[in-house]
């Protein structure tokens, strides 16, 4: 595996420090020419300056972050950033995977546009539980408990996908001696129904989500009828939490760099992923729905239900850089072929 090195395409100059390692390649940096680019994203350079799209700005900030964190001799590589310094980050004690449902869709091409039309595909739905000292954080809440053992299943979009639930979230928590009142925070990746189906089971927990996500589901409908249906269901399932915590961008949950909410918009306007640091397992990135399948992530394939294609691609690139900087493992929520191989509660990662 070759290290990633940022170069100027025009003169092939290489900065003095390598920019981490990654599973694949990254486009070089064109820092000089009329079509300057970062990560393959062109920055148009008209007279009087450079005009950057939002996608490009995200890409530039990611590359700058990577350089900052990997440069040797920096006394505070994390200065001005809400992402942790990998050499100074604290650790969470345990990370548990909970079975929060599985689903069968009748047209894979919704998630792989232009390919696999009319082909069935099965997805996993996963929740994660994090122990940090005496505190507990639940990441997503899965398919509604009312679906448990119902042969008819439950759906967010009945014409496309049906969800089934074999294990109760409450019962899984009880396996390790917990009840809903023990969960101090419930952080949600985004507001699709298979991720917030059980928010109502945690009335006393802080519900942590991006402000952009909350504002989106309370905004007027757009042109995509399926997306509008998902927004309406989100408003119903989320309700009005009495302890709603809206955040803006990357956020250090416990203040020690052990658990960080990472803004990854595109699937929805306020989508977020989670970066967790464990003593033995190192850094782990929990995807949310920044990518549904490993192939989607590798090839920048954007599902048709995503609200913004450019932001989706930029967010996948941001996650690639997290993987490189933190030498992180990447768990993809809906990729059943991967999920089936992961530890399941009461087993855990530490």
PAPA-684223 format. One line per 3 residues: for each residue x, y, z of C-alpha. Coordinates in steps of 0.25 Angstrom, whole numbers, plus 5000, padded with zeros to 4 digits. Each point is the difference from the previous one (the first is absolute). Example, Ala and Ser with C-alpha at 12.3 -4.5 7.8 and 13.67 -1.06 7.14 Angstrom:
2
5049/4982/5031 | 5006/5014/4998
//
This chain:
350
5000/5000/5000 | 5006/5013/4996 | 5000/5012/5009
4991/5012/4995 | 5009/5012/4996 | 4994/5013/4996
5007/5006/4988 | 4999/5012/4991 | 4996/4994/4986
5007/5011/4993 | 5014/4998/5005 | 4998/4987/5008
5005/5007/5013 | 4998/4991/5012 | 4998/5007/5014
5010/4995/5010 | 4990/4991/5008 | 4992/4988/4995
4985/5001/5002 | 4997/4987/5007 | 4996/4987/4993
4986/4996/4994 | 4994/4988/4994 | 5001/5005/4986
5005/5012/4992 | 4997/5015/5001 | 5001/5010/4989
5012/5009/5000 | 4999/5015/5004 | 5001/5009/4988
5004/5013/5008 | 5005/5008/4988 | 4993/4999/4987
4987/5007/4995 | 4992/4988/5004 | 5005/4998/5014
4995/4988/5007 | 5000/4992/5013 | 4996/4986/5001
4996/5000/4985 | 4990/5012/5002 | 5003/5012/4991
5001/5014/5006 | 4996/5009/4989 | 5010/5012/5000
4993/5012/4993 | 5006/5014/4999 | 5002/5006/5014
5000/4987/5008 | 4996/4986/5002 | 4985/4996/5001
4997/4987/5008 | 4988/4991/5000 | 4995/4995/5014
5005/4987/4996 | 5014/5006/4997 | 5000/5007/5013
4998/4987/5008 | 5011/4993/4992 | 5010/5011/5002
4997/5001/5015 | 5002/4985/5001 | 5013/5000/4993
5004/5012/5009 | 4996/4992/5012 | 5008/4988/4996
5012/5008/4998 | 4998/5006/5014 | 4999/4987/5007
5011/4993/4993 | 5011/5011/5000 | 5011/4996/5010
5004/5010/5010 | 4987/5007/5002 | 4998/5003/5014
4984/5001/4999 | 4996/4993/4987 | 4986/5002/5004
5000/5015/5002 | 4987/5005/4994 | 4994/4987/4996
4989/4992/5007 | 5006/4987/4996 | 5010/4993/5010
5014/5000/4999 | 5003/4985/4998 | 5012/5000/5009
4992/5007/5012 | 4986/4994/4999 | 4994/4994/5012
4993/4986/4999 | 4986/4994/5002 | 5000/4987/5008
4990/4992/4991 | 4993/5000/4987 | 4988/4990/4998
4993/4997/4988 | 4985/4998/5001 | 4991/4993/4990
4990/5011/4996 | 4993/4993/4988 | 5002/4995/4986
4993/5003/4987 | 4997/4995/4986 | 4999/5010/4989
4995/4997/4986 | 5008/5009/4991 | 5015/5001/5004
5002/5010/4989 | 4994/5011/5010 | 5013/4998/5007
5009/4997/4988 | 4994/5010/4989 | 5001/4994/4986
5003/4986/5005 | 4993/4988/5006 | 4986/5005/4995
4989/4991/5006 | 5010/4992/5009 | 4996/4997/5014
5010/5004/5011 | 5001/4997/5015 | 5005/5011/5009
5004/4999/5015 | 4996/5011/5010 | 5009/5002/5012
5000/5008/5012 | 5013/5002/5009 | 5001/5002/5015
5013/5007/5006 | 5004/5000/5014 | 5008/5012/5004
5003/4999/5015 | 4987/5000/5007 | 4993/5006/4988
4993/4993/4988 | 4997/5005/4986 | 4991/4993/4990
5003/5002/4986 | 4987/4999/4992 | 4987/4992/5005
4996/4991/4988 | 4987/4995/4995 | 4988/5002/5009
4998/4990/5011 | 4986/4998/4996 | 5006/4992/4988
5005/4989/5009 | 4997/4987/4994 | 4989/5005/4991
5000/4992/4987 | 4995/5012/4992 | 5011/5009/5004
5001/5015/5000 | 5004/5010/4990 | 5005/5014/4997
4996/4999/4985 | 4990/4988/4999 | 5002/4999/4985
5015/4998/5001 | 5005/4994/5013 | 4995/4992/5012
5006/4999/5013 | 5000/4989/5010 | 5004/4999/5015
5005/4988/5007 | 5005/5006/5013 | 4995/5010/5009
5009/5012/5003 | 4995/5001/5014 | 5003/4985/5002
5014/5001/4994 | 5003/5011/5010 | 4995/4992/5011
5010/4989/4997 | 5011/5009/5005 | 4992/5005/5012
4995/5013/4994 | 4986/5007/4998 | 4996/5012/4992
5002/5009/5011 | 5015/4997/5001 | 5003/5005/4986
5004/5015/5002 | 5001/5003/4985 | 4994/4995/4987
5007/5005/4988 | 4994/4998/4987 | 5007/4999/4987
4988/5006/4992 | 4984/5000/5001 | 4996/4988/4991
4991/4991/5007 | 5009/4988/5001 | 5009/5008/5008
4991/5008/5009 | 4989/4989/5002 | 5002/4999/5015
5003/5014/5004 | 4987/5001/5008 | 5006/4988/5009
5010/5010/5006 | 4992/5012/5005 | 5010/5004/5010
5012/4999/4991 | 5007/5012/4993 | 4996/4998/4985
5013/5005/4993 | 4999/5004/4985 | 5004/5010/4990
4993/5013/4999 | 4999/4999/4985 | 4993/4987/5001
4990/5005/5010 | 4997/5012/4991 | 4999/4991/4987
4989/4991/5005 | 4992/5013/5004 | 5002/5006/4987
4991/5000/4988 | 4999/4988/4991 | 5009/4999/4988
4999/4993/4986 | 5003/4986/5005 | 4987/4993/5005
5007/4989/5007 | 5009/5010/5007 | 4988/5008/5004
4994/4987/5006 | 5012/4998/5008 | 5000/5014/5005
4985/4998/5005 | 5004/4987/5007 | 5012/5006/5006
4991/5011/5007 | 4991/4990/5005 | 5010/4991/5006
5009/5011/5006 | 4988/5007/5006 | 5004/5011/5010
5012/4995/5009 | 5000/5007/5013 | 5015/5000/5000
5004/5003/4985 | 5015/5004/4998 | 5002/5006/4986
5015/5001/4996 | 5007/5007/4988 | 5011/4992/4993
5010/4991/5006 | 4998/4999/5015 | 5009/4993/5012
4989/4993/5008 | 5007/4998/5013 | 5011/5011/4999
5012/4990/4999 | 5000/4996/4986 | 4995/4986/5002
4987/5002/4993 | 4998/5010/4989 | 4988/5003/4992
5004/5003/4986 | 4992/5008/4990 | 4998/4992/4987
4988/5006/4992 | 4995/4995/4987 | 4991/4988/5004
4992/5010/5007 | 5004/5015/5002 | 5004/4997/5015
5005/4986/4999 | 5012/4997/5010 | 5009/4988/5002
5007/4997/5013 | 5015/4998/5003 | 5003/4992/5013
5014/4997/5006 | 5002/4987/5008 | 5012/4996/5007
5003/4987/4993 | 4992/5001/4987 | 5005/5014/4997
4991/5010/4992 | 4987/4995/4994 | 4991/5008/4991
4985/4996/5000 | 4994/5004/4987 | 4986/5004/5002
4995/5000/4986 | 5012/5007/4994 | 5001/4988/4992
4991/4988/4999 | 5010/4989/4994 | 5015/4999/4999
4999/5001/4985 | 4992/5013/5001 | 5011/5006/5009
5012/4995/4991 | 4993/5005/4987 | 4993/5013/5005
4986/4994/4997 | 4989/5009/5005 | 4986/4994/5002
4989/5007/4993 | 4993/5003/5014 | 5012/5009/5004
4996/5014/5001 | 5014/5006/4994 | 5009/4992/4991
5012/5009/5001 | 4999/5001/5015 | 4999/4985/5001
5013/4998/4992 | 5007/5011/5008 | 4996/4993/5013
5005/4986/4995 | 5013/5007/4997 | 5000/5006/5014
4998/4986/5006 | 5011/4995/4992 | 5009/5010/5006
4996/4997/5014 | 5003/4985/4997 | 5014/5005/4995
5003/5010/5011 | 4995/4991/5012 | 5004/4986/4993
4985/4997/5003 | 4991/4988/4998 | 4987/5004/4992
4987/4993/5004 | 4989/5001/4989 | 4987/5000/5007
4991/4994/4989 | 5011/4991/4993 | 4994/4986/5005
5012/4993/4995 | 5009/5008/5009 | 4991/5001/5012
4997/4985/5001 | 5015/4998/5003 | 5001/5011/5011
4999/4997/5015 | 4985/5001/5006 | 4996/5003/5014
5004/4995/5010 | 5013/4999/4993 | 5007/5014/4998
5012/5007/4995 | 5009/5007/5010
//
